[in-house]
């Protein structure tokens, strides 16, 4: 799983996240590449919820 796939699984719009918060995006992307997805989730658990609220992935029906 790559970082973009991880963001989709967490219902986060990766493009908007990257565009509006490039520093945090790159930091998280780097950390994600060095850790297991579950470890990353545990480290960023509460921050992921905040990012999801800001950059919610639009789901088309």
TAHUWO-V225164 format. One record per pair of residues at least 4 apart in sequence whose ideal C-beta (glycine too) atoms are under 7 Angstrom apart, sorted by sequence separation. I is the first residue (numbers start at 1). J is the second residue. D is the distance in whole Angstrom. If there is no record, write none. Layout:
((I J D) (I J D))
This chain:
((1 5 5) (3 7 7) (4 8 7) (5 9 6) (6 10 7) (13 17 6) (14 18 6) (15 19 6) (16 20 6) (17 21 6) (18 22 6) (21 25 6) (22 26 6) (23 27 6) (24 28 6) (25 29 6) (26 30 6) (27 31 6) (28 32 6) (29 33 7) (30 34 7) (31 35 6) (35 39 4) (36 40 7) (37 41 6) (38 42 7) (39 43 6) (40 44 6) (41 45 6) (44 48 5) (47 51 6) (48 52 6) (49 53 7) (50 54 7) (51 55 6) (52 56 6) (1 6 6) (7 12 4) (12 17 6) (35 40 5) (7 14 4) (18 25 5) (41 48 7) (17 25 5) (32 40 5) (31 40 6) (4 14 5) (7 17 7) (28 44 7) (3 29 5) (6 32 6) (3 32 5) (6 37 6) (17 51 6) (1 37 6) (10 48 6) (17 55 5) (12 51 6) (16 55 4) (12 52 5) (11 52 6) (10 52 6) (13 55 4) (12 55 5) (13 56 7) (13 57 5) (11 56 6) (12 57 6) (13 58 7) (11 57 5) (8 57 6))
